[in-house]
Amino acid sequence: MATRRARWHHLVVFLAPAVIIYSLFLTWPLIDSLRASFYDQQVSTANGVTTTTQTFVGLDNFARLLNDPNSTNYDERFLNAFGNTIKFFIIFMLVQNPVALLLATLLTSRNLRGASIYRTILFTPTTLSIVIIGWIWTLMLNPLWGVINNIFKTVGLGSLIPKEGWLGSPDLALTVVALVGVWQYVGLPMILFLSALLGIDGELIDAARVDGASPWNVFWNIKFPLILPTAGIVAVLTFVGNFSAFDNVYVMQGSQAGPDFRTDLLGTFFYRVTFGAAGQLPNQSMGTTIATMMFLIILTGVIIYLFGVQRRLVRD
């Protein structure tokens, strides 16, 4: 009994500070945001004194977000941002994660020398600030002196350069920003895949090679099935990261989004509505409603993964 009590004391001592800090700065603001989404907040100033009043409106904010009868067009802008976020997520899933798996597979090759050096080089962009990355790529993509345009012209693909510039094109801007994000963050899933591949028992691979299996058969029939749980974790992390993404688009595209905000993600849409960026009037009530919708979308996706996918992967 004394040992159990001592263990509980240790758990309390070591976990309490982290739980308190997490609850104070993350859990409580989240709960308060959920509460605020059911209220209409109005700010008024009289005699130099600013007062804020809240009126309970129930689900009216959510109804307005999905079907806005006013000129603010919250519904159209929300659906636009939601569609852009899905596109952003698909690009990461179809480009970043397969590339990360390919790089991890190459880095575990027995014939590769200097794997640790390549690993460090590939992971380095992930450690850099998105502000620095966004600024560098914005210069490289500049329509006047950007090196990307010069490369396209040198290889005879100058006709593919959009007239509005890579970041000014309403059709290509979001894709370009997503690919920059893929380049920067490919190191994270690469490390996860690399750890999973290194954890595979080498005797299984050696036995398959002795039986005459080709490298592709070894990967597809042995390695890939064994790292499926890791692939599922990478997929859900990609989902959560992209449906809460903000910095990539705002740093590279925030000032060029245009009046219709065709490159908005849910994160940037939330910012513009809440703080009134780009000439829009601030509306904190709708901002918290958008944040709540983002939370519900992410929560739904994670629950579907945990109960519909992860169980099967672990069971298999």
C-alpha positions as CSV (number, residue, x, y, z in Angstrom):
1,M,0.0,0.0,0.0
2,A,2.8,2.4,0.9
3,T,4.5,1.7,-2.5
4,R,1.2,2.5,-4.4
5,R,0.7,5.7,-2.4
6,A,4.3,6.7,-3.2
7,R,3.7,6.1,-6.9
8,W,0.5,8.2,-6.8
9,H,2.4,11.0,-5.1
10,H,5.1,10.9,-7.8
11,L,2.4,11.0,-10.5
12,V,0.8,14.0,-9.0
13,V,4.1,15.8,-8.5
14,F,5.3,15.3,-12.0
15,L,2.0,15.5,-13.9
16,A,0.3,18.3,-12.0
17,P,2.4,21.2,-13.4
18,A,1.9,20.1,-17.0
19,V,-1.8,19.5,-16.5
20,I,-2.3,22.9,-14.9
21,I,-0.4,24.7,-17.6
22,Y,-2.1,22.8,-20.4
23,S,-5.5,23.4,-18.8
24,L,-4.8,27.1,-18.2
25,F,-3.5,28.0,-21.7
26,L,-5.3,25.4,-23.9
27,T,-8.2,23.6,-22.4
28,W,-9.9,26.6,-20.7
29,P,-9.6,28.9,-23.8
30,L,-11.1,26.0,-25.9
31,I,-14.1,25.6,-23.6
32,D,-14.6,29.4,-23.4
33,S,-14.5,29.6,-27.3
34,L,-17.1,26.9,-27.5
35,R,-19.3,28.8,-25.1
36,A,-18.8,32.1,-26.9
37,S,-19.9,30.6,-30.2
38,F,-23.5,30.5,-28.8
39,Y,-23.5,34.2,-28.0
40,D,-23.7,37.4,-30.1
41,Q,-21.0,39.8,-28.9
42,Q,-21.5,43.5,-29.4
43,V,-18.9,46.2,-28.6
44,S,-20.0,49.8,-27.9
45,T,-18.0,52.9,-26.9
46,A,-19.6,55.7,-24.9
47,N,-17.7,58.6,-23.3
48,G,-14.4,57.0,-24.0
49,V,-15.4,53.7,-22.2
50,T,-15.7,50.5,-24.2
51,T,-18.2,48.0,-23.1
52,T,-18.9,44.5,-24.4
53,T,-22.3,42.8,-24.1
54,Q,-23.1,39.2,-24.9
55,T,-26.5,37.9,-25.9
56,F,-27.3,34.2,-26.0
57,V,-28.4,33.3,-29.6
58,G,-28.1,29.5,-29.5
59,L,-27.3,28.0,-32.9
60,D,-28.0,31.2,-34.8
61,N,-24.3,31.8,-35.4
62,F,-23.8,28.3,-36.9
63,A,-27.0,28.8,-39.1
64,R,-25.6,32.1,-40.3
65,L,-22.2,30.5,-41.1
66,L,-23.9,27.8,-43.2
67,N,-26.6,30.0,-44.7
68,D,-25.9,33.7,-44.4
69,P,-28.8,35.9,-45.7
70,N,-26.8,39.1,-45.1
71,S,-24.3,40.8,-47.4
72,T,-21.3,39.5,-45.4
73,N,-21.6,36.2,-47.3
74,Y,-20.1,34.1,-44.4
75,D,-21.6,30.9,-45.9
76,E,-19.9,31.4,-49.3
77,R,-16.6,32.3,-47.7
78,F,-16.8,29.4,-45.3
79,L,-17.5,26.9,-48.0
80,N,-14.7,28.4,-50.1
81,A,-12.2,28.1,-47.2
82,F,-13.4,24.6,-46.4
83,G,-12.9,23.5,-50.0
84,N,-9.4,25.1,-50.1
85,T,-8.5,23.3,-46.9
86,I,-9.6,20.0,-48.4
87,K,-7.5,20.7,-51.5
88,F,-4.5,21.7,-49.3
89,F,-4.9,18.4,-47.4
90,I,-5.1,16.3,-50.5
91,I,-1.9,17.9,-51.9
92,F,-0.1,17.0,-48.7
93,M,-1.5,13.5,-48.7
94,L,-0.7,12.7,-52.3
95,V,2.7,14.5,-52.5
96,Q,4.3,14.9,-49.1
97,N,3.6,11.5,-47.6
98,P,4.6,9.4,-50.6
99,V,7.7,11.4,-51.0
100,A,8.5,11.0,-47.3
101,L,8.0,7.3,-47.6
102,L,10.3,7.1,-50.6
103,L,13.0,9.1,-48.9
104,A,12.7,7.0,-45.8
105,T,13.0,3.8,-47.8
106,L,16.1,5.2,-49.6
107,L,17.7,6.2,-46.3
108,T,17.4,2.7,-45.0
109,S,19.1,1.2,-48.0
110,R,22.2,-0.9,-47.1
111,N,24.1,0.5,-50.0
112,L,23.6,4.1,-49.2
113,R,26.6,5.9,-47.6
114,G,26.2,9.0,-45.5
115,A,22.6,8.4,-44.7
116,S,22.8,10.5,-41.5
117,I,24.0,13.5,-43.6
118,Y,21.2,13.2,-46.0
119,R,18.8,12.8,-43.1
120,T,20.0,16.0,-41.5
121,I,19.8,17.9,-44.8
122,L,16.3,16.7,-45.5
123,F,15.0,17.5,-42.0
124,T,16.7,21.0,-41.8
125,P,13.9,22.9,-43.5
126,T,11.4,21.7,-40.9
127,T,13.4,23.4,-38.1
128,L,13.4,26.8,-39.9
129,S,10.8,29.5,-39.2
130,I,7.9,29.6,-41.6
131,V,8.4,33.4,-41.8
132,I,11.9,32.8,-43.1
133,I,10.8,30.1,-45.5
134,G,7.9,32.1,-46.8
135,W,10.0,35.2,-47.4
136,I,12.7,33.2,-49.3
137,W,10.2,31.4,-51.5
138,T,8.2,34.7,-52.1
139,L,11.4,36.2,-53.4
140,M,12.1,33.1,-55.5
141,L,8.6,33.2,-57.0
142,N,8.6,36.9,-57.7
143,P,7.4,37.5,-61.3
144,L,10.0,40.2,-61.9
145,W,13.3,38.8,-60.6
146,G,12.4,35.4,-59.1
147,V,14.8,32.5,-59.8
148,I,11.9,30.1,-60.4
149,N,10.8,32.0,-63.6
150,N,14.4,32.0,-64.8
151,I,14.6,28.3,-64.4
152,F,11.3,27.7,-66.3
153,K,12.6,30.0,-69.1
154,T,15.9,28.2,-69.2
155,V,14.4,24.8,-69.7
156,G,11.9,26.1,-72.3
157,L,8.8,26.1,-70.1
158,G,8.4,29.8,-70.0
159,S,4.9,29.5,-71.4
160,L,3.7,27.8,-68.2
161,I,4.5,30.9,-66.1
162,P,1.2,32.5,-65.1
163,K,0.8,36.2,-66.2
164,E,-0.3,37.2,-62.6
165,G,2.7,35.5,-61.1
166,W,2.8,32.2,-59.1
167,L,1.4,33.8,-56.0
168,G,-1.0,36.1,-57.8
169,S,-2.8,33.4,-59.9
170,P,-6.1,32.5,-58.4
171,D,-5.8,29.0,-59.9
172,L,-2.2,28.2,-58.9
173,A,-1.5,30.2,-55.8
174,L,-2.9,27.8,-53.2
175,T,-1.2,24.8,-54.9
176,V,2.2,26.7,-55.0
177,V,1.9,27.5,-51.3
178,A,1.0,23.9,-50.5
179,L,4.0,22.6,-52.4
180,V,6.2,25.0,-50.5
181,G,4.7,23.6,-47.3
182,V,5.4,20.0,-48.6
183,W,9.0,20.9,-49.2
184,Q,9.4,22.4,-45.7
185,Y,7.6,19.7,-43.6
186,V,8.4,16.5,-45.6
187,G,11.1,15.8,-42.9
188,L,8.5,15.1,-40.2
189,P,6.7,12.1,-41.9
190,M,10.1,11.0,-43.3
191,I,11.4,10.6,-39.7
192,L,8.3,8.7,-38.6
193,F,8.5,6.3,-41.6
194,L,12.3,5.9,-41.1
195,S,11.8,4.9,-37.5
196,A,9.1,2.4,-38.5
197,L,11.3,0.9,-41.2
198,L,14.3,0.6,-38.9
199,G,12.1,-1.3,-36.4
200,I,11.4,-4.1,-38.9
201,D,13.1,-7.4,-38.1
202,G,16.0,-7.8,-40.5
203,E,15.6,-11.5,-40.6
204,L,12.3,-11.2,-42.4
205,I,13.9,-9.1,-45.1
206,D,16.9,-11.5,-45.4
207,A,14.6,-14.5,-45.7
208,A,12.6,-12.9,-48.5
209,R,15.8,-12.0,-50.4
210,V,17.1,-15.5,-50.0
211,D,13.8,-16.8,-51.5
212,G,14.4,-14.5,-54.5
213,A,12.1,-11.6,-53.8
214,S,12.8,-8.4,-55.6
215,P,13.3,-5.1,-53.8
216,W,9.8,-4.0,-54.8
217,N,8.3,-7.3,-53.5
218,V,10.2,-6.9,-50.3
219,F,8.9,-3.4,-49.8
220,W,5.3,-4.0,-50.9
221,N,4.7,-7.4,-49.3
222,I,6.8,-7.1,-46.1
223,K,7.8,-3.5,-45.2
224,F,4.7,-1.6,-46.2
225,P,2.2,-3.9,-44.3
226,L,4.3,-3.7,-41.2
227,I,4.4,0.1,-41.2
228,L,0.7,0.6,-41.9
229,P,0.0,1.8,-38.3
230,T,2.7,4.5,-38.8
231,A,1.2,5.4,-42.1
232,G,-2.1,5.9,-40.4
233,I,-0.6,8.1,-37.7
234,V,1.1,10.2,-40.4
235,A,-2.2,10.5,-42.2
236,V,-4.1,11.7,-39.2
237,L,-1.3,14.1,-38.2
238,T,-1.5,15.5,-41.8
239,F,-5.2,15.9,-41.5
240,V,-5.0,17.8,-38.1
241,G,-2.1,19.9,-39.3
242,N,-3.8,21.0,-42.6
243,F,-7.2,21.6,-41.1
244,S,-5.7,24.0,-38.6
245,A,-3.1,25.5,-41.0
246,F,-2.6,29.2,-41.0
247,D,1.0,30.4,-41.2
248,N,1.8,29.0,-44.7
249,V,-1.0,30.8,-46.5
250,Y,-0.9,34.0,-44.4
251,V,2.9,34.5,-44.7
252,M,3.1,33.9,-48.5
253,Q,-0.4,34.8,-49.6
254,G,-2.0,37.0,-47.0
255,S,-1.4,40.3,-48.8
256,Q,-2.3,39.0,-52.2
257,A,-5.5,37.0,-51.4
258,G,-7.7,39.4,-53.3
259,P,-11.1,40.8,-52.3
260,D,-12.8,37.4,-52.7
261,F,-10.2,35.5,-50.6
262,R,-10.1,32.6,-53.0
263,T,-6.9,31.2,-51.3
264,D,-8.3,31.3,-47.8
265,L,-8.0,28.2,-45.6
266,L,-10.2,27.7,-42.5
267,G,-7.4,29.1,-40.4
268,T,-7.0,32.3,-42.4
269,F,-10.7,32.7,-42.7
270,F,-11.1,32.5,-39.0
271,Y,-8.3,35.2,-38.6
272,R,-9.9,37.6,-41.1
273,V,-13.4,37.4,-39.5
274,T,-12.2,37.6,-35.9
275,F,-9.7,40.4,-36.2
276,G,-11.1,42.2,-39.3
277,A,-8.1,41.8,-41.5
278,A,-8.0,43.1,-45.1
279,G,-10.6,45.7,-44.6
280,Q,-13.2,43.3,-43.1
281,L,-15.1,44.4,-40.0
282,P,-14.1,42.2,-37.0
283,N,-16.8,39.9,-35.6
284,Q,-15.5,37.9,-32.6
285,S,-18.8,36.0,-32.3
286,M,-18.5,34.6,-35.8
287,G,-14.8,34.0,-35.3
288,T,-15.4,31.7,-32.3
289,T,-18.1,30.0,-34.4
290,I,-15.6,29.3,-37.1
291,A,-13.1,28.1,-34.6
292,T,-15.8,25.7,-33.1
293,M,-16.5,24.4,-36.6
294,M,-12.8,23.8,-37.2
295,F,-12.6,21.9,-33.8
296,L,-15.7,19.8,-34.7
297,I,-14.3,18.9,-38.1
298,I,-10.9,17.9,-36.7
299,L,-12.5,16.0,-33.8
300,T,-14.8,14.1,-36.2
301,G,-11.8,13.1,-38.5
302,V,-9.7,12.0,-35.5
303,I,-12.6,9.9,-34.1
304,I,-13.2,8.2,-37.5
305,Y,-9.5,7.4,-37.7
306,L,-9.2,6.0,-34.1
307,F,-12.4,3.9,-34.2
308,G,-12.7,3.1,-37.9
309,V,-9.1,2.8,-39.1
310,Q,-6.5,2.4,-36.3
311,R,-8.2,-0.5,-34.7
312,R,-8.2,-2.5,-37.9
313,L,-4.5,-1.6,-38.6
314,V,-3.4,-2.7,-35.1
315,R,-5.6,-5.8,-35.2
316,D,-4.3,-6.9,-38.6
